Amino acid sequence: MKKNTLKVTVSKCPICGNETLMEKMTTVVIPHFGEVLLLTLQCEKCGFKHSDIICTAERIPSRYSLKVETSQDLYAKVIRSSTATIRIPELGIKVEPGPSSTAFITNVEGILERVKDVVEIAKRWTKNKKKQKRCDKILSTIEEVKSGKEKITIIIEDPLGNSAIIHSKKDKVIMEKLSQEEIKKLKTGFINNTFRFAKTQ
Ligand SMILES: [Zn+2]
């Protein structure tokens, strides 16, 4: 991926109010997809951090689904903006945008690694035998998916249309437009929180 830093600006921090928020903008060209903007915000005073991804092409609120069946599917690219919800129904996993949710570009394998890390931490913290068993089941399924013995579906939904799954075989990924009803049910994380923050002031 070719990265190109466009500009760095300083603005007002939404958390501490100081003029110490560094805003960095970078463009990245993703094969089979196009150009995306990576935005990183970091406050030098209070440590507030936020990152996001903005697609420069037309943004359509959408759902991308990929059935992960072969090792080739593990290398499909996943663009996840801060407003995306990721679901893996077969594992009972749903990752919703939160106040500190970050944007990233990875592949399916990278998503599985992230899920694995979270499940391993959850397993260590719980004393509930049933929950531990559930964690073990998820971890073993992830290993089976990686070796091509098990199949899962990765779904990414973004009401702002800044997220996507990109496969070198285009027809492997199903893209659907989200309905107004579906958009209403999805969380948007930071953007939503900032909006509420602004409204109460
Ligand atoms: Zn600050």
Residues whose N, C-alpha, C, O or C-beta is under 5 A from the ligand:
A	BS01	ZN	C13 I15 C16 G17 C43 K45 C46 G47 F48
